[in-house]
Amino acid sequence: MSVSCPERWEELSQDDLLYVFRMLRQFGPYPDWQERVQTACFFHFTNISVDKRTPDGWLCRRRDSGDTFLLDPSDLPALCGVLSWTCDTSGVSVRIAKAGRYEAVDYELRELMFGDYLLAENYYQAFMQTKDEHHLQSLAFILYGVEDMEEGLRLFADEMLTGTFLWFTSVKQVLGRWFPNFLKPASADSPPTRESQHESIRNQIRLLTKGDVTKQKYILEQTDTWTALGELDALAKEAEEISKKYGK
């Protein structure tokens, strides 16, 4: 019998992606969550079900063909090892494209207006500080353009919230690689606070408007995230070069 499994996030269908998020959500609290997630995904991707556990092994069935076979459970670590990437949540390079009638913005947030990006980052940091999933729901509403809050609460729960969190976490790394002068990792000794986050937002707006408040609406509502971050990155690089030049 031969079986095959996906080898990276990009190979997953939307249904399979939701399944992985569901397993991460379900087994995340367990100490052996990686083993549990990989095992569940193995049986899902190979279309195999366990009918019965016997002294000689697990009696399994191929759901597509109905064929049965015995599986030695001691072989599972080797079989499931090819799915270790499902537990590397820093590498999630795809997202759920739709939630009900709402379509997600592009994965890299190139289509997202800068004002919405600032709100999204604010909700993300609020969740990191409090673990209150209401902040994740607010983040999801922005990334999917949710207009009906009551409908959004029904759409974004459990695995959809997990997927939203992993998407934004991963894309923050993408943005960090593209704009390294401005988006630098926070120090572990001084993590962002609500106050420092608000001050950062005010500073970013001030830099982009150059103090001209009449430009604020354009910057927030008509300037895309990558254009704004590109300008901020250039300003940060320029400031660092000046600092080095004058020894400050």
Secondary structure, DSSP 8 states (H G I E B T S, - for coil): -------SGGG--HHHHHHHHHHHHHHTTSTTHHHHHHHHHHHHHTTEEEEEEETTEEEEEETTT--EEEE-GGGHHHHHGGGGGGG-GGG------EETTEE---TT-TTSBHHHHHHHHHHHHHHHHH--HHHHHHHHHHHTT---HHHHHHHSSTHHHHHHHHHHHHHHHHHHHHSTTTS----TTS---HHHHHHHHHHHHHHHHTT-GGGHHHHHHTSBHHHHHHHHHHHHHHHHHHHHHTT-
